[in-house]
Amino acid sequence: MTYRIVFVEDDADLAELISDFLARHEMDVVIEPRGDTALATIEREAPDMVLLDIMLPGKDGLSICRELRPNFDGPIIMLTSLDSDMNQILGLELGANDYILKTTPPSVLVARLRSQLRNMRPAQPANEAAPVKTQRKLVFGQLSIDPVSRDVILGKEKVALSTSDFDLLWLLANHAGETLNRDILLKEMRGVSYDGLDRSIDVAISRLRKKLGDNPTEPFRIKTVRNRGYLFSLSGWE
């Protein structure tokens, strides 16, 4: 299977070098040199994965990641020369699945990209609902989750969630009051085991908290249980 990738990079020589290498490993790369036209290119190309440099003309990669994440379920990888803990943290918090330095050996780069691509959930037909354990609506205070219509209402407002966001919320809500670790969540969501490095669940939880109005520094709706996992609170929805 050949995967389609949009690579947003303004260094033409580097972009061609990396693209040629990835092409030898079943990855078809479309190069976009500008940040301010990247979103349009991504929408047009509908890629399986997006690679983003940070320093770009027109718009920086972190801004692109923030705008892209709510509407793109594939992996977003920051591929940059900026070796900074703050940039790494910010990129992951904004929705990136991984943060890779350009100095990474090509073979390691390919392995990390393949790992992210393997973890993608198979797309479902639009007319086929995701399987759920029960068809009853779940209600927690002001939050209601309908598995048939896949509508989420908080207070009187409908919450816009992507397919993967809804599936994660549904999984957590069906185990309300229980702590689910990353391995359980990854197996249920993607059918893969946690390898100790994958941050995709953490990123997805962070994105879900934001959409549900949770406190990002002291979450009270989807809680972090240190060294154990995540817990959907029964009392955080009043």
Order of alpha helices (4+ residues) and beta strands (2+ residues): beta-alpha-beta-alpha-beta-alpha-beta-alpha-beta-alpha-beta-beta-beta-beta-alpha-beta-alpha-alpha-beta-beta
